[in-house]
């Protein structure tokens, strides 16, 4: 477990799954609702937001800064709710392509970070290098919504 970086392969799998999905969707599908709050493009933008958070926190490692209480992931849905209008203001194709670019950057970044600064090796770390779980959850939601749409 000391040098376990199996998250790299899992991140790649879900990133490539997202790429195949985005490349296969037309603009109408990107505008389709996933639920009462989010469109397909909005969910992809949401994934990008949380990947960007990892990139910002990774910069703290580069600067040699310790974790601060404010670095912890906030409780509740308020943050997702507050970002939704901004994310949905981005043209759907731009949001989808941006999500892919950010996923690539995030995956490359977490692959090079020191394990001793990442969760679970550092239980105080706000960085979970396994981006695959979050992507998988939301890609499943997108795929289910698109299937239901026909």
C-alpha positions in Angstrom: 0.0 0.0 0.0 2.9 2.4 0.6 3.4 3.0 -3.1 -0.1 2.2 -4.3 -1.1 4.5 -7.1 -3.9 2.3 -8.5 -6.0 5.5 -8.6 -4.1 6.5 -11.7 -5.6 3.7 -13.8 -9.0 4.2 -12.3 -8.9 8.0 -13.0 -7.8 7.3 -16.6 -10.7 4.8 -17.1 -13.3 7.3 -15.9 -11.7 10.2 -17.8 -11.8 8.2 -21.0 -15.4 7.2 -20.3 -16.2 10.9 -19.9 -14.4 11.6 -23.2 -16.3 9.0 -25.1 -19.6 10.3 -23.7 -18.8 13.9 -24.5 -17.5 13.1 -28.0 -20.7 11.1 -28.7 -23.2 13.8 -27.6 -24.7 16.5 -29.8 -25.4 19.9 -28.5 -29.1 19.0 -27.8 -28.0 16.1 -25.6 -25.6 18.3 -23.6 -28.6 20.6 -22.8 -30.8 17.7 -21.7 -31.8 17.6 -18.1 -30.2 15.0 -15.8 -32.5 15.9 -12.9 -34.6 19.0 -11.9 -31.5 21.0 -11.2 -28.7 20.0 -13.6 -28.3 19.5 -17.4 -25.8 17.1 -18.9 -23.3 19.9 -19.5 -24.0 21.3 -16.0 -23.1 17.9 -14.4 -19.9 17.9 -16.4 -19.2 21.4 -15.3 -19.8 20.3 -11.7 -17.2 17.5 -12.1 -14.8 20.1 -13.4 -15.4 22.4 -10.4 -14.4 19.6 -8.0 -11.4 18.7 -10.1 -10.3 22.3 -10.1 -10.5 22.3 -6.3 -7.9 19.5 -6.3 -5.6 21.5 -8.6 -5.8 24.5 -6.2 -5.1 22.4 -3.2 -2.2 20.7 -5.0 -0.6 24.2 -5.3 -0.5 24.3 -1.5 1.7 21.1 -1.6 4.1 22.8 -4.1 4.3 25.8 -1.8 5.0 23.6 1.2 1.9 24.9 3.1 0.2 22.8 5.7 -3.5 22.0 5.4 -5.8 24.6 7.0 -9.3 23.9 8.4 -10.8 25.8 5.4 -9.3 23.3 3.0 -11.7 20.6 4.1 -14.6 19.7 1.8 -17.7 21.6 3.0 -20.7 19.8 4.4 -24.1 20.2 2.7 -25.3 21.0 -0.8 -24.9 24.8 -0.5 -21.6 24.9 -2.5 -23.0 22.8 -5.4 -26.2 24.9 -5.3 -24.2 28.2 -5.4 -22.1 27.1 -8.3 -25.0 25.8 -10.4 -26.0 29.1 -12.0 -22.5 30.0 -12.9 -21.8 26.5 -14.4 -25.1 26.6 -16.4 -24.1 30.1 -17.8 -21.3 28.4 -19.7 -22.3 27.3 -23.2 -22.9 23.5 -23.0 -20.2 22.4 -25.5 -17.7 24.7 -23.9 -18.5 23.3 -20.4 -18.2 19.7 -21.7 -14.8 20.3 -23.4 -13.6 22.3 -20.4 -14.5 19.4 -18.1 -12.3 17.0 -20.2 -9.4 19.4 -20.2 -9.6 19.9 -16.4 -9.9 16.1 -15.9 -6.7 15.6 -17.9 -4.8 18.3 -15.9 -6.1 16.9 -12.6 -5.2 13.3 -13.4 -1.7 14.3 -14.5 -1.3 16.4 -11.3 -2.5 13.9 -8.8 -0.3 11.2 -10.4 2.8 13.2 -9.5 1.8 14.4 -6.0 3.6 12.8 -3.0 1.5 10.1 -1.4 2.2 11.3 2.1 0.3 14.5 1.4 -2.8 12.7 0.0 -5.7 11.0 1.6 -5.7 8.3 2.9 -1.9 8.4 3.6 -2.5 11.8 5.2 -5.8 11.5 7.0 -6.0 15.4 7.2 -5.5 15.8 3.5 -8.4 17.3 1.6 -7.1 15.7 -1.6 -8.5 12.4 -2.6 -6.4 11.4 -5.6 -9.1 9.0 -6.8 -11.1 11.2 -9.0 -12.8 8.2 -10.5 -15.5 7.7 -7.9 -17.0 11.2 -8.3 -16.8 11.0 -12.1 -18.3 7.5 -12.1 -21.3 8.6 -9.9 -22.2 11.5 -12.2 -21.5 9.7 -15.5 -23.9 7.0 -14.4 -26.5 9.7 -13.7 -25.9 11.3 -17.1 -26.1 7.9 -18.9 -29.3 7.0 -17.1 -30.9 10.3 -17.9 -30.0 10.0 -21.6 -31.3 6.4 -21.8 -34.6 7.6 -20.2 -34.8 10.4 -22.8 -34.5 7.9 -25.6 
